[in-house]
Amino acid sequence: MKKISVRGGYSLHGQVKVQGSKNSVLPILAASVLTADEVMLENCPHILDVETMVEILRAQGCHVMIDGSQIRVRANTMDTVRIPADLVHKMRSSIILMGAVLARMGEVLISYPGGCSIGNRPINYHLKALRRLGYSVEEEHGEIRCSGKAKGGVINLDFPSVGATENIMLAGVFAEGTVYICNAAKEPEIVDLANMLGAMGARVSGAGTDIITIQGVSRLHGVRYPIIPDRIVAGTYLIAAAATGGSVELTNVRTADLVALLEKLKEMNCTVLDCGTEVSLIAPASLMPTDIQTLPHPGFPTDLQAPLMTMMTQAAGTSIVRETIFEARYKHVPELIRMGADIAVEGQIAVVRGKTPLKGANVSAMDLRGGAALVLAGLCAEGETQIFQPEHIERGYEHIVEDLRSLGAQIDEG
């Protein structure tokens, strides 16, 4: 059985180059099928979710070549509208292909997606929006069939869903008219997708604001496009250094995407030097407690809630977490308690009492970010921690074991 083994008690020090963004590369890979020309993507991370997306594209008949951090896609040979159910069940982000294949081929068949079990994440926002665009949408026996041609119109999202915003953008690029997405998600990955589509010839404006406007075009062309750095990986490594009483310098970052986290790290008494494309952190002698509430961007990201909770166990006082995005995103809490953490959960609220000495234990990663939190707990703990089901972590972190080892962590995978 695969596992990550961590021997705690070592402060992290050094420099790490941050990988390309998981949450950008997946929708951008989906966007590559919107043209028959070659799309060349740079700064792509080597993670399990990218492998799954590449498998899906190849199953659709696309030619995909990987050379280091570069991925080339040519979708001129795409020959099927059915997206393989076994691959869709492995990764929730596969749902983004629905809008792209539909726009390119005029039809798509896809089953309901899988991925991390962090709560109820219905795709009704996606389907409601596709119907509003003029597509026919039928649901039967766990499969969704969409067909037709996009029209212009106004789509009001009940919640600024990242996935729904991306799917509408992809499904609407060839619309006969203008599409307005109101209450759109504002995440940096949305802006990255809009920039990539714009480089392909799409007419997309307003990304990063409440209203995104898409003026339909007749075709898109190939592009060479670099993926933005992964803000969640960057945040995880900053938190790891702070929690272990160390220091770290990160390169290949965009600190403008990390503002909410950097402010919390400063509140917890860390020294942070922001240089735009680089960021450094020095941990204090004693971490102060803080409170967070997860919110859509530019609020505190839900993907960093679990790692920061590990850091809170090492702060001198009581911290409060309010999780407002996913109702089942506290699955890491029982595992942290197994290691000695003092955490009480009631509904959306988690109360973390520190400073708590953690002890090594055998724990299991239940999801991607919770798994990362357990790795960080192992770094802080006395003795050895073994994290089972590391494949969850490998879905989003390119080489977390090697990166942490380069900073002085005693960590192995096997």
C-alpha positions in Angstrom: 0.0 0.0 0.0 1.4 3.4 -1.0 2.1 5.9 1.7 4.1 9.0 2.6 6.3 8.7 5.6 7.3 11.8 7.6 9.6 12.1 10.6 8.8 15.4 12.3 10.7 17.9 14.3 12.7 19.6 11.5 12.3 23.2 10.5 12.0 23.9 6.8 14.5 26.3 5.1 15.4 27.0 1.5 13.9 27.9 -1.9 11.3 26.2 -4.0 10.0 26.9 -7.5 6.2 26.6 -7.6 4.5 24.4 -10.2 1.9 25.5 -12.7 -1.7 25.8 -11.6 -3.8 22.7 -11.4 -7.0 24.7 -11.4 -5.9 26.6 -14.5 -4.4 23.8 -16.6 -7.5 21.6 -16.5 -10.0 24.1 -18.0 -7.3 25.3 -20.4 -6.7 21.7 -21.6 -10.5 21.5 -22.1 -10.4 24.7 -24.1 -7.8 23.2 -26.4 -10.5 21.2 -28.2 -12.2 24.4 -29.4 -9.8 24.6 -32.4 -8.5 22.2 -35.0 -5.1 24.0 -34.8 -2.3 23.0 -32.4 -2.4 24.4 -28.9 0.9 24.5 -27.0 0.7 24.9 -23.2 3.7 25.7 -21.0 4.4 25.4 -17.3 2.0 22.4 -17.0 2.3 20.4 -13.7 2.9 16.7 -13.7 0.0 15.6 -11.5 -2.6 12.9 -11.6 -5.5 15.2 -12.6 -3.5 16.3 -15.7 -2.8 12.7 -16.6 -6.5 12.0 -16.4 -7.5 14.9 -18.5 -4.9 13.9 -21.1 -6.4 10.4 -21.1 -9.8 11.9 -21.8 -8.5 14.0 -24.6 -6.8 11.0 -26.3 -10.0 9.0 -25.8 -11.8 11.8 -27.7 -9.4 11.2 -30.6 -7.1 14.2 -29.9 -3.3 14.0 -30.4 -1.6 14.9 -27.2 2.2 15.1 -26.7 3.9 15.8 -23.4 7.5 17.1 -23.2 8.6 18.1 -19.7 6.2 20.9 -18.6 5.0 21.5 -22.1 1.8 19.9 -23.5 0.8 20.0 -27.2 -2.8 19.3 -28.2 -4.2 18.9 -31.7 -7.9 18.3 -31.7 -8.4 18.2 -35.5 -8.9 14.4 -35.2 -11.5 14.5 -32.4 -14.0 11.9 -33.5 -16.4 11.2 -30.6 -18.8 13.2 -28.4 -19.0 10.6 -25.7 -16.6 11.3 -22.8 -15.5 8.0 -21.1 -17.4 7.3 -17.9 -14.6 5.6 -16.1 -12.3 8.6 -16.6 -15.1 11.1 -15.7 -15.7 9.3 -12.4 -12.0 9.8 -11.5 -12.0 13.6 -11.6 -14.7 16.2 -11.1 -13.0 18.7 -13.3 -13.8 16.5 -16.3 -17.2 18.2 -16.3 -15.5 21.2 -17.8 -15.1 19.3 -21.1 -18.8 19.3 -21.4 -19.0 22.9 -22.5 -15.9 22.7 -24.8 -16.9 19.5 -26.6 -20.5 20.8 -27.0 -19.3 24.1 -28.5 -16.9 22.3 -30.9 -19.0 19.3 -31.9 -22.6 20.5 -31.3 -23.3 17.5 -29.0 -21.8 15.9 -25.9 -22.6 12.8 -23.8 -21.1 12.7 -20.3 -21.8 11.0 -17.0 -21.8 12.7 -13.6 -18.3 13.4 -12.4 -16.3 12.1 -9.5 -13.3 13.5 -7.7 -12.7 14.5 -4.1 -15.6 13.8 -1.7 -15.6 17.2 0.1 -19.4 17.7 0.0 -22.4 18.1 -2.2 -21.3 19.8 -5.4 -24.3 19.6 -7.8 -23.8 20.5 -11.4 -27.3 22.1 -11.7 -25.7 25.5 -12.2 -23.9 24.1 -15.3 -27.1 22.5 -16.8 -29.3 25.5 -16.0 -26.8 27.8 -17.8 -26.5 25.5 -20.8 -30.3 25.5 -21.2 -30.3 29.3 -20.9 -27.7 29.4 -23.7 -30.2 27.5 -25.9 -28.8 24.0 -25.7 -31.0 21.0 -25.3 -30.1 19.1 -22.1 -31.4 15.7 -21.2 -30.6 13.6 -18.1 -31.1 9.9 -18.0 -29.6 7.0 -16.1 -26.7 9.0 -14.7 -25.7 10.4 -18.1 -26.2 13.9 -19.6 -26.8 14.5 -23.3 -26.5 18.1 -24.6 -26.9 19.3 -28.1 -27.6 22.4 -30.2 -26.0 25.8 -30.8 -25.4 28.5 -28.3 -27.5 31.7 -28.4 -26.8 35.0 -26.7 -28.4 35.8 -23.4 -28.0 36.7 -19.7 -27.0 34.0 -17.2 -27.4 34.8 -13.5 -25.5 32.3 -11.4 -27.1 31.7 -7.9 -23.6 31.2 -6.6 -20.2 32.3 -8.2 -19.3 28.7 -9.1 -15.9 28.4 -10.6 -16.7 25.3 -12.6 -20.0 26.6 -13.9 -18.4 29.9 -14.9 -15.7 28.0 -16.9 -18.3 25.8 -18.6 -20.4 28.7 -19.7 -17.3 30.5 -21.1 -16.3 27.4 -23.0 -19.8 26.6 -24.2 -20.5 30.2 -25.2 -17.4 31.2 -27.3 -19.2 30.4 -30.6 -22.6 31.8 -29.5 -24.8 33.5 -32.0 -24.9 36.8 -30.1 -23.6 38.0 -26.8 -23.5 36.0 -23.5 -23.4 37.8 -20.1 -22.4 35.8 -17.0 -23.7 37.6 -14.0 -22.4 36.8 -10.5 -19.4 35.1 -12.2 -16.6 33.5 -10.3 -13.6 35.9 -10.0 -10.7 33.4 -9.3 -7.4 34.0 -11.0 -7.9 30.7 -12.8 -11.0 32.3 -14.5 -8.9 35.2 -15.7 -6.3 32.8 -16.9 -8.9 30.9 -19.0 -10.3 34.1 -20.4 -6.8 35.3 -21.4 -6.1 32.0 -23.1 -9.4 32.1 -25.0 -8.6 35.7 -26.0 -5.3 34.6 -27.3 -7.1 32.1 -29.5 -9.4 34.7 -30.9 -12.3 34.6 -28.6 -14.0 37.9 -27.5 -14.2 37.6 -23.7 -14.1 40.6 -21.3 -14.8 41.3 -17.7 -13.0 38.2 -16.3 -12.2 38.8 -12.6 -15.3 40.9 -12.1 -18.9 40.1 -11.4 -19.9 40.2 -15.1 -18.2 38.4 -17.9 -19.2 39.2 -21.4 -18.6 36.8 -24.3 -19.3 38.0 -27.9 -19.5 34.9 -30.1 -17.0 34.3 -32.9 -17.1 31.8 -35.7 -13.7 30.1 -35.0 -10.7 30.0 -32.8 -7.0 29.4 -33.8 -4.1 27.8 -32.1 -2.0 29.4 -29.4 1.1 29.0 -27.3 0.2 29.8 -23.8 1.9 29.6 -20.3 -0.1 28.4 -17.3 -0.1 30.7 -14.3 1.7 29.5 -11.0 -0.4 27.4 -8.5 -1.4 29.7 -5.7 -2.6 26.8 -3.5 0.7 24.9 -3.8 2.5 28.2 -3.0 0.3 28.7 0.0 0.8 25.2 1.2 4.6 25.6 1.2 4.4 29.0 3.0 2.2 27.4 5.7 4.6 24.4 6.0 7.6 26.7 6.7 5.6 28.8 9.2 4.2 25.8 11.0 7.6 24.2 11.5 9.3 27.4 12.6 11.3 27.8 9.4 11.8 30.1 6.5 11.2 29.7 2.7 11.6 31.6 -0.5 9.2 30.8 -3.3 9.8 31.6 -7.0 7.4 31.5 -9.9 4.5 32.9 -7.9 2.0 35.7 -8.3 1.7 37.3 -4.9 -1.4 39.3 -6.0 -3.2 35.9 -6.0 -2.1 35.2 -2.4 -3.3 38.4 -0.6 -5.9 36.7 1.6 -3.4 34.1 2.9 -0.4 36.5 3.2 -2.6 38.8 5.4 -3.4 35.8 7.7 0.2 34.8 7.9 1.1 38.3 9.0 -1.7 38.2 11.6 -0.1 35.0 12.9 3.2 36.9 13.5 5.1 35.7 10.4 7.4 38.0 8.5 6.5 38.1 4.8 8.4 39.8 2.0 6.3 40.2 -1.1 8.3 40.8 -4.4 5.5 40.2 -6.9 6.9 37.1 -8.6 8.7 35.9 -5.5 7.7 35.7 -1.8 9.7 34.9 1.3 8.5 33.9 4.8 10.2 33.8 8.2 8.4 32.1 11.0 8.2 33.8 14.4 9.3 32.5 17.7 5.6 32.0 18.6 2.7 31.8 16.2 -0.4 33.9 17.1 -3.9 32.5 16.6 -6.2 33.8 13.9 -9.8 33.3 12.5 -10.7 32.6 8.9 -13.9 32.3 6.9 -13.6 30.6 3.5 -15.2 32.6 0.7 -15.1 32.9 -3.1 -12.2 34.9 -4.4 -10.9 37.3 -3.3 -11.8 35.9 0.1 -9.8 33.2 1.9 -9.6 30.1 -0.4 -11.3 26.9 0.8 -8.4 24.9 -0.7 -6.1 26.4 2.0 -8.4 25.9 4.9 -7.1 22.4 5.8 -3.4 23.3 5.6 -3.9 26.4 7.7 -5.8 24.4 10.3 -2.7 22.3 10.8 -0.7 25.6 11.4 -3.4 26.7 13.8 -2.6 23.7 16.1 0.8 25.2 16.6 -0.4 28.7 17.4 -0.5 29.9 21.0 -4.2 30.3 21.5 -7.6 29.5 20.0 -8.4 29.9 16.3 -11.8 29.7 14.6 -12.5 28.4 11.2 -15.8 28.9 9.4 -16.1 26.8 6.2 -18.8 28.3 3.9 -18.0 26.7 0.6 -18.1 22.9 1.1 -20.0 21.3 3.9 -17.9 18.1 4.1 -14.4 19.8 4.1 -13.5 18.8 7.7 -12.6 15.1 6.9 -9.0 15.8 7.9 -10.1 16.8 11.4 -10.4 13.3 12.9 -7.0 12.4 11.5 -5.5 15.6 13.1 -7.2 14.7 16.4 -5.6 11.2 16.1 -2.3 13.0 16.1 -3.1 15.0 19.3 -4.8 18.1 17.9 -7.5 19.8 20.0 -10.2 20.6 17.5 -14.0 20.7 18.0 -16.4 20.9 15.0 -20.0 22.0 15.0 -21.6 22.5 11.6 -19.6 25.0 9.6 -17.4 26.0 12.6 -14.2 24.4 13.8 -12.5 25.6 17.0 -8.7 24.9 17.1 -7.0 25.2 20.5 -3.2 25.5 20.4 -0.4 25.2 20.9 -0.8 21.4 20.8 2.1 19.0 20.7 1.4 16.5 17.8 2.5 12.9 17.8 3.2 10.7 14.8 0.4 8.3 13.8 -0.9 6.3 10.9 -3.5 8.5 9.1 -5.3 8.5 5.8 -5.8 11.3 3.2 -9.5 11.6 2.5 -9.1 14.3 -0.2 -6.5 16.4 -1.9 -6.1 19.4 0.5 -6.9 17.4 3.6 -4.1 15.1 2.6 -1.7 18.0 2.3 -2.7 19.1 5.8 -1.7 15.7 7.2 1.7 15.9 5.5 2.2 19.3 7.3 1.0 17.8 10.6 3.6 15.1 10.1 6.3 17.7 9.7 5.3 19.3 13.0 4.8 16.0 15.0 7.1 14.2 17.3 8.1 10.8 15.8 6.9 9.2 12.5 3.7 9.8 10.6 2.5 7.6 7.8 -0.1 9.1 5.4 -1.9 6.5 3.4 -3.9 7.0 0.2 -1.3 9.6 -1.1 -2.9 9.4 -4.5 -5.3 12.1 -3.3 -2.3 14.4 -2.7 -0.8 13.5 -6.1 -3.9 14.8 -7.8 -2.7 18.4 -7.2 0.9 18.4 -6.0 3.6 17.7 -8.6 6.4 16.7 -6.4 5.5 17.6 -2.8 7.9 14.9 -1.3 10.9 16.2 -3.3 10.1 19.8 -2.6 9.7 19.3 1.1 12.8 17.2 1.2 14.8 19.9 -0.5 13.7 22.2 2.4 15.1 19.8 5.0 12.1 17.6 5.7 12.6 14.0 6.6 10.0 12.6 4.2 9.8 9.6 1.8 7.2 8.0 -0.4 6.8 4.3 -1.1 
